[in-house]
Amino acid sequence: MRLLPNNVWFCLCLIGITLSGTAEVKRSARNPQRLTGQPAQRRSNRSGQTASADKTLTQTAAPQNRVTRVVFMGPKSGWGFTKREVSYYSPEGKRLGTMPGGTLFRYSDVKASSKNPMLLSRVRRNNAWDEPCLLDCTETATYEGDPETVDPEIVGNLHSFFLLTAKIAAYKATLAEKAHAANPHFLAARDAQRAYQQSLAQADRLEAEAQTCTGARKVKVLDALRALKYEQVRLQSEVTRTSAAFTKWNQTHPAVVPADDPTLRTLEREREAVRVKVADLIPPDAS
Protein backbone atom coordinates (compact mmCIF):
# COMPACT_ATOMS: atom_id res chain seq x y z
CA MET A 1 0.00 0.00 0.00
CA ARG A 2 1.46 3.38 -1.02
CA LEU A 3 0.70 6.43 1.11
CA LEU A 4 -0.11 9.68 -0.66
CA PRO A 5 0.87 13.21 0.42
CA ASN A 6 -1.76 15.35 2.10
CA ASN A 7 -2.28 17.56 -0.95
CA VAL A 8 -3.37 14.50 -2.95
CA TRP A 9 -5.84 13.54 -0.18
CA PHE A 10 -7.77 16.75 -0.68
CA CYS A 11 -8.10 15.95 -4.38
CA LEU A 12 -10.16 12.90 -3.45
CA CYS A 13 -12.79 14.91 -1.59
CA LEU A 14 -16.01 16.11 -3.15
CA ILE A 15 -16.71 19.83 -3.52
CA GLY A 16 -18.26 21.20 -0.35
CA ILE A 17 -17.10 18.32 1.88
CA THR A 18 -15.33 19.23 5.08
CA LEU A 19 -13.32 17.04 7.43
CA SER A 20 -13.81 19.37 10.36
CA GLY A 21 -15.10 17.74 13.52
CA THR A 22 -16.35 21.04 14.97
CA ALA A 23 -19.60 21.16 13.03
CA GLU A 24 -22.60 19.19 14.18
CA VAL A 25 -22.31 15.61 12.97
CA LYS A 26 -25.52 14.32 11.49
CA ARG A 27 -26.64 10.78 12.04
CA SER A 28 -26.19 9.56 8.47
CA ALA A 29 -24.30 6.96 6.50
CA ARG A 30 -21.65 9.58 5.80
CA ASN A 31 -20.45 10.61 9.23
CA PRO A 32 -19.37 9.04 12.50
CA GLN A 33 -21.90 8.90 15.30
CA ARG A 34 -21.81 11.60 17.96
CA LEU A 35 -22.17 9.83 21.31
CA THR A 36 -23.77 12.63 23.29
CA GLY A 37 -27.12 12.97 24.99
CA GLN A 38 -29.43 10.28 26.26
CA PRO A 39 -30.32 7.28 24.08
CA ALA A 40 -33.89 8.54 23.73
CA GLN A 41 -32.61 11.90 22.45
CA ARG A 42 -30.33 10.18 19.98
CA ARG A 43 -33.22 8.09 18.68
CA SER A 44 -35.53 11.10 18.34
CA ASN A 45 -33.00 12.87 16.13
CA ARG A 46 -33.10 10.03 13.62
CA SER A 47 -36.47 10.85 12.05
CA GLY A 48 -36.25 11.36 8.32
CA GLN A 49 -32.70 10.00 8.11
CA THR A 50 -31.15 6.72 7.09
CA ALA A 51 -31.25 4.07 9.83
CA SER A 52 -28.57 4.71 12.44
CA ALA A 53 -25.31 4.93 10.66
CA ASP A 54 -21.88 5.56 11.98
CA LYS A 55 -20.51 4.23 8.71
CA THR A 56 -17.74 6.62 7.89
CA LEU A 57 -17.55 6.74 4.13
CA THR A 58 -19.31 7.39 0.89
CA GLN A 59 -18.33 6.76 -2.69
CA THR A 60 -18.07 9.49 -5.30
CA ALA A 61 -20.13 8.95 -8.42
CA ALA A 62 -17.63 8.02 -11.11
CA PRO A 63 -18.09 8.28 -14.87
CA GLN A 64 -17.45 5.17 -16.92
CA ASN A 65 -13.77 4.23 -17.09
CA ARG A 66 -13.06 6.35 -14.01
CA VAL A 67 -11.88 4.90 -10.68
CA THR A 68 -14.36 5.25 -7.82
CA ARG A 69 -12.75 6.84 -4.77
CA VAL A 70 -13.84 6.40 -1.17
CA VAL A 71 -13.96 9.63 0.83
CA PHE A 72 -13.78 9.65 4.62
CA MET A 73 -16.43 12.07 5.84
CA GLY A 74 -15.74 12.18 9.56
CA PRO A 75 -13.52 14.28 11.81
CA LYS A 76 -9.80 13.60 12.00
CA SER A 77 -9.96 11.96 15.41
CA GLY A 78 -12.26 9.55 17.20
CA TRP A 79 -12.58 5.88 18.05
CA GLY A 80 -14.33 2.75 16.90
CA PHE A 81 -14.31 -0.99 16.29
CA THR A 82 -13.23 -3.20 13.43
CA LYS A 83 -16.32 -4.72 11.83
CA ARG A 84 -14.61 -7.95 10.75
CA GLU A 85 -11.14 -9.46 10.58
CA VAL A 86 -9.02 -6.78 8.90
CA SER A 87 -5.47 -6.18 7.76
CA TYR A 88 -3.50 -3.45 9.49
CA TYR A 89 -0.41 -1.56 8.39
CA SER A 90 2.53 0.38 9.78
CA PRO A 91 2.36 4.20 9.48
CA GLU A 92 4.65 3.77 6.44
CA GLY A 93 2.14 1.47 4.75
CA LYS A 94 3.72 -1.97 5.36
CA ARG A 95 1.21 -4.73 6.05
CA LEU A 96 1.71 -6.04 9.60
CA GLY A 97 -0.92 -8.76 9.78
CA THR A 98 -4.59 -9.06 10.70
CA MET A 99 -6.68 -8.25 13.73
CA PRO A 100 -10.08 -9.70 14.65
CA GLY A 101 -13.45 -8.07 14.33
CA GLY A 102 -14.58 -6.22 17.43
CA THR A 103 -11.12 -4.72 18.13
CA LEU A 104 -11.35 -1.37 19.90
CA PHE A 105 -9.15 1.46 18.60
CA ARG A 106 -8.65 5.21 18.80
CA TYR A 107 -7.60 7.20 15.74
CA SER A 108 -5.90 10.59 15.63
CA ASP A 109 -5.60 11.34 11.92
CA VAL A 110 -6.78 10.33 8.46
CA LYS A 111 -4.15 9.45 5.86
CA ALA A 112 -4.65 9.17 2.11
CA SER A 113 -3.28 6.09 0.37
CA SER A 114 -3.33 4.41 -3.02
CA LYS A 115 -6.40 2.52 -1.78
CA ASN A 116 -8.93 3.91 0.71
CA PRO A 117 -8.38 6.60 3.35
CA MET A 118 -6.56 5.08 6.34
CA LEU A 119 -7.11 5.87 10.02
CA LEU A 120 -3.94 6.44 12.04
CA SER A 121 -4.91 4.32 15.04
CA ARG A 122 -3.84 2.81 18.33
CA VAL A 123 -5.44 -0.53 19.15
CA ARG A 124 -6.50 -1.46 22.66
CA ARG A 125 -4.72 -4.63 23.85
CA ASN A 126 -4.19 -5.88 27.39
CA ASN A 127 -5.53 -2.65 28.92
CA ALA A 128 -3.03 -0.52 26.98
CA TRP A 129 -2.93 1.28 23.63
CA ASP A 130 -0.56 -0.25 21.07
CA GLU A 131 1.87 1.54 18.81
CA PRO A 132 0.31 3.51 15.91
CA CYS A 133 -0.96 1.58 12.90
CA LEU A 134 -3.18 2.22 9.89
CA LEU A 135 -6.69 0.80 9.44
CA ASP A 136 -8.80 0.98 6.28
CA CYS A 137 -11.74 3.28 7.08
CA THR A 138 -14.13 1.02 5.14
CA GLU A 139 -13.46 -1.83 7.56
CA THR A 140 -14.39 0.10 10.69
CA ALA A 141 -17.35 1.61 12.53
CA THR A 142 -16.24 4.94 14.01
CA TYR A 143 -17.54 7.39 16.60
CA GLU A 144 -16.63 10.87 17.78
CA GLY A 145 -14.77 11.60 21.00
CA ASP A 146 -12.84 9.20 23.20
CA PRO A 147 -14.06 5.78 24.37
CA GLU A 148 -12.76 6.43 27.86
CA THR A 149 -15.22 9.32 28.27
CA VAL A 150 -18.22 7.33 27.03
CA ASP A 151 -20.53 5.26 29.22
CA PRO A 152 -18.64 1.94 29.68
CA GLU A 153 -21.88 0.03 29.17
CA ILE A 154 -22.28 1.53 25.69
CA VAL A 155 -18.69 0.73 24.78
CA GLY A 156 -19.08 -2.80 26.15
CA ASN A 157 -22.28 -3.46 24.23
CA LEU A 158 -20.77 -2.17 20.99
CA HIS A 159 -17.72 -4.34 21.55
CA SER A 160 -19.92 -7.40 22.11
CA PHE A 161 -21.97 -6.64 19.01
CA PHE A 162 -18.99 -6.32 16.67
CA LEU A 163 -17.23 -9.29 18.24
CA LEU A 164 -20.30 -11.49 17.77
CA THR A 165 -20.78 -10.17 14.23
CA ALA A 166 -17.23 -11.22 13.38
CA LYS A 167 -17.79 -14.65 14.95
CA ILE A 168 -20.99 -15.14 12.96
CA ALA A 169 -19.24 -14.19 9.71
CA ALA A 170 -16.38 -16.58 10.43
CA TYR A 171 -18.74 -19.41 11.34
CA LYS A 172 -20.84 -18.86 8.21
CA ALA A 173 -17.65 -18.97 6.16
CA THR A 174 -16.80 -22.30 7.78
CA LEU A 175 -20.25 -23.68 6.97
CA ALA A 176 -20.00 -22.40 3.40
CA GLU A 177 -16.57 -23.95 2.97
CA LYS A 178 -17.93 -27.30 4.10
CA ALA A 179 -20.75 -26.97 1.59
CA HIS A 180 -18.35 -25.92 -1.16
CA ALA A 181 -16.15 -28.92 -0.43
CA ALA A 182 -18.58 -30.92 -2.59
CA ASN A 183 -17.45 -28.80 -5.55
CA PRO A 184 -14.95 -30.92 -7.51
CA HIS A 185 -12.94 -27.76 -8.28
CA PHE A 186 -12.78 -26.56 -4.65
CA LEU A 187 -9.38 -27.95 -3.68
CA ALA A 188 -7.71 -26.90 -6.93
CA ALA A 189 -9.07 -23.34 -6.64
CA ARG A 190 -8.12 -23.06 -2.98
CA ASP A 191 -4.60 -24.41 -3.51
CA ALA A 192 -4.03 -22.14 -6.53
CA GLN A 193 -5.07 -19.09 -4.52
CA ARG A 194 -2.85 -20.06 -1.61
CA ALA A 195 0.15 -20.61 -3.88
CA TYR A 196 -0.35 -17.22 -5.47
CA GLN A 197 -0.66 -15.45 -2.12
CA GLN A 198 2.48 -17.19 -0.87
CA SER A 199 4.36 -16.01 -3.95
CA LEU A 200 3.28 -12.43 -3.24
CA ALA A 201 4.57 -12.69 0.32
CA GLN A 202 7.84 -14.19 -0.92
CA ALA A 203 8.23 -11.35 -3.42
CA ASP A 204 7.78 -8.82 -0.61
CA ARG A 205 10.55 -10.52 1.36
CA LEU A 206 12.90 -10.58 -1.62
CA GLU A 207 12.23 -6.93 -2.43
CA ALA A 208 12.96 -5.97 1.17
CA GLU A 209 16.17 -8.01 1.15
CA ALA A 210 17.29 -6.48 -2.16
CA GLN A 211 17.16 -3.05 -0.56
CA THR A 212 19.56 -4.05 2.22
CA CYS A 213 22.15 -6.30 0.52
CA THR A 214 24.93 -5.56 -1.95
CA GLY A 215 27.30 -7.26 -4.39
CA ALA A 216 26.85 -10.88 -5.41
CA ARG A 217 24.13 -11.42 -2.85
CA LYS A 218 22.03 -8.61 -4.29
CA VAL A 219 22.46 -9.98 -7.83
CA LYS A 220 21.28 -13.40 -6.62
CA VAL A 221 18.27 -11.93 -4.83
CA LEU A 222 17.25 -9.86 -7.85
CA ASP A 223 17.57 -12.92 -10.11
CA ALA A 224 15.32 -14.89 -7.74
CA LEU A 225 12.84 -12.03 -7.66
CA ARG A 226 12.78 -11.82 -11.47
CA ALA A 227 12.17 -15.55 -11.75
CA LEU A 228 9.41 -15.33 -9.16
CA LYS A 229 7.68 -12.57 -11.12
CA TYR A 230 7.55 -14.82 -14.17
CA GLU A 231 6.22 -17.65 -12.01
CA GLN A 232 3.51 -15.37 -10.66
CA VAL A 233 2.13 -14.92 -14.18
CA ARG A 234 1.61 -18.69 -14.36
CA LEU A 235 0.18 -18.82 -10.83
CA GLN A 236 -2.26 -16.01 -11.52
CA SER A 237 -3.40 -17.74 -14.70
CA GLU A 238 -4.00 -20.91 -12.68
CA VAL A 239 -6.02 -18.95 -10.12
CA THR A 240 -8.17 -17.52 -12.92
CA ARG A 241 -8.72 -20.93 -14.52
CA THR A 242 -9.57 -22.84 -11.34
CA SER A 243 -11.71 -20.02 -9.93
CA ALA A 244 -13.75 -19.90 -13.12
CA ALA A 245 -14.36 -23.64 -12.96
CA PHE A 246 -15.26 -23.40 -9.28
CA THR A 247 -17.69 -20.53 -9.87
CA LYS A 248 -19.33 -22.18 -12.86
CA TRP A 249 -20.03 -25.33 -10.85
CA ASN A 250 -21.43 -23.29 -7.95
CA GLN A 251 -23.85 -21.48 -10.24
CA THR A 252 -25.65 -24.75 -10.87
CA HIS A 253 -24.95 -26.27 -7.43
CA PRO A 254 -25.33 -23.35 -4.96
CA ALA A 255 -24.02 -23.93 -1.45
CA VAL A 256 -26.67 -23.51 1.23
CA VAL A 257 -25.72 -22.36 4.72
CA PRO A 258 -28.25 -24.03 7.04
CA ALA A 259 -30.17 -21.30 8.87
CA ASP A 260 -31.18 -23.78 11.57
CA ASP A 261 -27.59 -24.63 12.51
CA PRO A 262 -27.70 -24.62 16.35
CA THR A 263 -24.38 -22.84 16.83
CA LEU A 264 -25.31 -20.15 14.31
CA ARG A 265 -28.72 -19.63 15.91
CA THR A 266 -27.12 -19.26 19.36
CA LEU A 267 -24.62 -16.66 18.12
CA GLU A 268 -27.36 -14.70 16.34
CA ARG A 269 -29.59 -14.71 19.43
CA GLU A 270 -26.70 -13.42 21.54
CA ARG A 271 -25.98 -10.68 19.03
CA GLU A 272 -29.62 -9.63 18.81
CA ALA A 273 -29.80 -9.33 22.61
CA VAL A 274 -26.91 -6.85 22.46
CA ARG A 275 -27.96 -5.12 19.26
CA VAL A 276 -31.26 -3.82 20.66
CA LYS A 277 -29.33 -1.95 23.37
CA VAL A 278 -27.25 0.06 20.89
CA ALA A 279 -29.33 -0.19 17.71
CA ASP A 280 -29.03 3.53 16.93
CA LEU A 281 -25.23 3.33 16.98
CA ILE A 282 -24.74 0.44 14.57
CA PRO A 283 -24.00 1.09 10.88
CA PRO A 284 -26.39 -0.50 8.37
CA ASP A 285 -23.73 -2.74 6.86
CA ALA A 286 -22.97 -4.31 10.24
CA SER A 287 -26.49 -5.02 11.52
C-alpha positions as CSV (number, residue, x, y, z in Angstrom):
1,M,0.0,0.0,0.0
2,R,1.5,3.4,-1.0
3,L,0.7,6.4,1.1
4,L,-0.1,9.7,-0.7
5,P,0.9,13.2,0.4
6,N,-1.8,15.4,2.1
7,N,-2.3,17.6,-1.0
8,V,-3.4,14.5,-2.9
9,W,-5.8,13.5,-0.2
10,F,-7.8,16.7,-0.7
11,C,-8.1,16.0,-4.4
12,L,-10.2,12.9,-3.5
13,C,-12.8,14.9,-1.6
14,L,-16.0,16.1,-3.2
15,I,-16.7,19.8,-3.5
16,G,-18.3,21.2,-0.3
17,I,-17.1,18.3,1.9
18,T,-15.3,19.2,5.1
19,L,-13.3,17.0,7.4
20,S,-13.8,19.4,10.4
21,G,-15.1,17.7,13.5
22,T,-16.3,21.0,15.0
23,A,-19.6,21.2,13.0
24,E,-22.6,19.2,14.2
25,V,-22.3,15.6,13.0
26,K,-25.5,14.3,11.5
27,R,-26.6,10.8,12.0
28,S,-26.2,9.6,8.5
29,A,-24.3,7.0,6.5
30,R,-21.7,9.6,5.8
31,N,-20.5,10.6,9.2
32,P,-19.4,9.0,12.5
33,Q,-21.9,8.9,15.3
34,R,-21.8,11.6,18.0
35,L,-22.2,9.8,21.3
36,T,-23.8,12.6,23.3
37,G,-27.1,13.0,25.0
38,Q,-29.4,10.3,26.3
39,P,-30.3,7.3,24.1
40,A,-33.9,8.5,23.7
41,Q,-32.6,11.9,22.4
42,R,-30.3,10.2,20.0
43,R,-33.2,8.1,18.7
44,S,-35.5,11.1,18.3
45,N,-33.0,12.9,16.1
46,R,-33.1,10.0,13.6
47,S,-36.5,10.9,12.1
48,G,-36.2,11.4,8.3
49,Q,-32.7,10.0,8.1
50,T,-31.1,6.7,7.1
51,A,-31.2,4.1,9.8
52,S,-28.6,4.7,12.4
53,A,-25.3,4.9,10.7
54,D,-21.9,5.6,12.0
55,K,-20.5,4.2,8.7
56,T,-17.7,6.6,7.9
57,L,-17.5,6.7,4.1
58,T,-19.3,7.4,0.9
59,Q,-18.3,6.8,-2.7
60,T,-18.1,9.5,-5.3
61,A,-20.1,9.0,-8.4
62,A,-17.6,8.0,-11.1
63,P,-18.1,8.3,-14.9
64,Q,-17.5,5.2,-16.9
65,N,-13.8,4.2,-17.1
66,R,-13.1,6.3,-14.0
67,V,-11.9,4.9,-10.7
68,T,-14.4,5.3,-7.8
69,R,-12.8,6.8,-4.8
70,V,-13.8,6.4,-1.2
71,V,-14.0,9.6,0.8
72,F,-13.8,9.7,4.6
73,M,-16.4,12.1,5.8
74,G,-15.7,12.2,9.6
75,P,-13.5,14.3,11.8
76,K,-9.8,13.6,12.0
77,S,-10.0,12.0,15.4
78,G,-12.3,9.6,17.2
79,W,-12.6,5.9,18.0
80,G,-14.3,2.7,16.9
81,F,-14.3,-1.0,16.3
82,T,-13.2,-3.2,13.4
83,K,-16.3,-4.7,11.8
84,R,-14.6,-7.9,10.7
85,E,-11.1,-9.5,10.6
86,V,-9.0,-6.8,8.9
87,S,-5.5,-6.2,7.8
88,Y,-3.5,-3.5,9.5
89,Y,-0.4,-1.6,8.4
90,S,2.5,0.4,9.8
91,P,2.4,4.2,9.5
92,E,4.6,3.8,6.4
93,G,2.1,1.5,4.7
94,K,3.7,-2.0,5.4
95,R,1.2,-4.7,6.1
96,L,1.7,-6.0,9.6
97,G,-0.9,-8.8,9.8
98,T,-4.6,-9.1,10.7
99,M,-6.7,-8.3,13.7
100,P,-10.1,-9.7,14.6
101,G,-13.4,-8.1,14.3
102,G,-14.6,-6.2,17.4
103,T,-11.1,-4.7,18.1
104,L,-11.3,-1.4,19.9
105,F,-9.2,1.5,18.6
106,R,-8.6,5.2,18.8
107,Y,-7.6,7.2,15.7
108,S,-5.9,10.6,15.6
109,D,-5.6,11.3,11.9
110,V,-6.8,10.3,8.5
111,K,-4.2,9.5,5.9
112,A,-4.6,9.2,2.1
113,S,-3.3,6.1,0.4
114,S,-3.3,4.4,-3.0
115,K,-6.4,2.5,-1.8
116,N,-8.9,3.9,0.7
117,P,-8.4,6.6,3.4
118,M,-6.6,5.1,6.3
119,L,-7.1,5.9,10.0
120,L,-3.9,6.4,12.0
121,S,-4.9,4.3,15.0
122,R,-3.8,2.8,18.3
123,V,-5.4,-0.5,19.1
124,R,-6.5,-1.5,22.7
125,R,-4.7,-4.6,23.8
126,N,-4.2,-5.9,27.4
127,N,-5.5,-2.6,28.9
128,A,-3.0,-0.5,27.0
129,W,-2.9,1.3,23.6
130,D,-0.6,-0.3,21.1
131,E,1.9,1.5,18.8
132,P,0.3,3.5,15.9
133,C,-1.0,1.6,12.9
134,L,-3.2,2.2,9.9
135,L,-6.7,0.8,9.4
136,D,-8.8,1.0,6.3
137,C,-11.7,3.3,7.1
138,T,-14.1,1.0,5.1
139,E,-13.5,-1.8,7.6
140,T,-14.4,0.1,10.7
141,A,-17.4,1.6,12.5
142,T,-16.2,4.9,14.0
143,Y,-17.5,7.4,16.6
144,E,-16.6,10.9,17.8
145,G,-14.8,11.6,21.0
146,D,-12.8,9.2,23.2
147,P,-14.1,5.8,24.4
148,E,-12.8,6.4,27.9
149,T,-15.2,9.3,28.3
150,V,-18.2,7.3,27.0
151,D,-20.5,5.3,29.2
152,P,-18.6,1.9,29.7
153,E,-21.9,0.0,29.2
154,I,-22.3,1.5,25.7
155,V,-18.7,0.7,24.8
156,G,-19.1,-2.8,26.2
157,N,-22.3,-3.5,24.2
158,L,-20.8,-2.2,21.0
159,H,-17.7,-4.3,21.5
160,S,-19.9,-7.4,22.1
161,F,-22.0,-6.6,19.0
162,F,-19.0,-6.3,16.7
163,L,-17.2,-9.3,18.2
164,L,-20.3,-11.5,17.8
165,T,-20.8,-10.2,14.2
166,A,-17.2,-11.2,13.4
167,K,-17.8,-14.7,14.9
168,I,-21.0,-15.1,13.0
169,A,-19.2,-14.2,9.7
170,A,-16.4,-16.6,10.4
171,Y,-18.7,-19.4,11.3
172,K,-20.8,-18.9,8.2
173,A,-17.6,-19.0,6.2
174,T,-16.8,-22.3,7.8
175,L,-20.2,-23.7,7.0
176,A,-20.0,-22.4,3.4
177,E,-16.6,-23.9,3.0
178,K,-17.9,-27.3,4.1
179,A,-20.8,-27.0,1.6
180,H,-18.3,-25.9,-1.2
181,A,-16.2,-28.9,-0.4
182,A,-18.6,-30.9,-2.6
183,N,-17.4,-28.8,-5.5
184,P,-14.9,-30.9,-7.5
185,H,-12.9,-27.8,-8.3
186,F,-12.8,-26.6,-4.7
187,L,-9.4,-28.0,-3.7
188,A,-7.7,-26.9,-6.9
189,A,-9.1,-23.3,-6.6
190,R,-8.1,-23.1,-3.0
191,D,-4.6,-24.4,-3.5
192,A,-4.0,-22.1,-6.5
193,Q,-5.1,-19.1,-4.5
194,R,-2.9,-20.1,-1.6
195,A,0.1,-20.6,-3.9
196,Y,-0.3,-17.2,-5.5
197,Q,-0.7,-15.5,-2.1
198,Q,2.5,-17.2,-0.9
199,S,4.4,-16.0,-3.9
200,L,3.3,-12.4,-3.2
201,A,4.6,-12.7,0.3
202,Q,7.8,-14.2,-0.9
203,A,8.2,-11.3,-3.4
204,D,7.8,-8.8,-0.6
205,R,10.5,-10.5,1.4
206,L,12.9,-10.6,-1.6
207,E,12.2,-6.9,-2.4
208,A,13.0,-6.0,1.2
209,E,16.2,-8.0,1.1
210,A,17.3,-6.5,-2.2
211,Q,17.2,-3.1,-0.6
212,T,19.6,-4.1,2.2
213,C,22.1,-6.3,0.5
214,T,24.9,-5.6,-1.9
215,G,27.3,-7.3,-4.4
216,A,26.9,-10.9,-5.4
217,R,24.1,-11.4,-2.8
218,K,22.0,-8.6,-4.3
219,V,22.5,-10.0,-7.8
220,K,21.3,-13.4,-6.6
221,V,18.3,-11.9,-4.8
222,L,17.3,-9.9,-7.9
223,D,17.6,-12.9,-10.1
224,A,15.3,-14.9,-7.7
225,L,12.8,-12.0,-7.7
226,R,12.8,-11.8,-11.5
227,A,12.2,-15.6,-11.8
228,L,9.4,-15.3,-9.2
229,K,7.7,-12.6,-11.1
230,Y,7.6,-14.8,-14.2
231,E,6.2,-17.6,-12.0
232,Q,3.5,-15.4,-10.7
233,V,2.1,-14.9,-14.2
234,R,1.6,-18.7,-14.4
235,L,0.2,-18.8,-10.8
236,Q,-2.3,-16.0,-11.5
237,S,-3.4,-17.7,-14.7
238,E,-4.0,-20.9,-12.7
239,V,-6.0,-18.9,-10.1
240,T,-8.2,-17.5,-12.9
241,R,-8.7,-20.9,-14.5
242,T,-9.6,-22.8,-11.3
243,S,-11.7,-20.0,-9.9
244,A,-13.8,-19.9,-13.1
245,A,-14.4,-23.6,-13.0
246,F,-15.3,-23.4,-9.3
247,T,-17.7,-20.5,-9.9
248,K,-19.3,-22.2,-12.9
249,W,-20.0,-25.3,-10.8
250,N,-21.4,-23.3,-8.0
251,Q,-23.8,-21.5,-10.2
252,T,-25.6,-24.8,-10.9
253,H,-25.0,-26.3,-7.4
254,P,-25.3,-23.4,-5.0
255,A,-24.0,-23.9,-1.5
256,V,-26.7,-23.5,1.2
257,V,-25.7,-22.4,4.7
258,P,-28.3,-24.0,7.0
259,A,-30.2,-21.3,8.9
260,D,-31.2,-23.8,11.6
261,D,-27.6,-24.6,12.5
262,P,-27.7,-24.6,16.3
263,T,-24.4,-22.8,16.8
264,L,-25.3,-20.2,14.3
265,R,-28.7,-19.6,15.9
266,T,-27.1,-19.3,19.4
267,L,-24.6,-16.7,18.1
268,E,-27.4,-14.7,16.3
269,R,-29.6,-14.7,19.4
270,E,-26.7,-13.4,21.5
271,R,-26.0,-10.7,19.0
272,E,-29.6,-9.6,18.8
273,A,-29.8,-9.3,22.6
274,V,-26.9,-6.8,22.5
275,R,-28.0,-5.1,19.3
276,V,-31.3,-3.8,20.7
277,K,-29.3,-2.0,23.4
278,V,-27.3,0.1,20.9
279,A,-29.3,-0.2,17.7
280,D,-29.0,3.5,16.9
281,L,-25.2,3.3,17.0
282,I,-24.7,0.4,14.6
283,P,-24.0,1.1,10.9
284,P,-26.4,-0.5,8.4
285,D,-23.7,-2.7,6.9
286,A,-23.0,-4.3,10.2
287,S,-26.5,-5.0,11.5
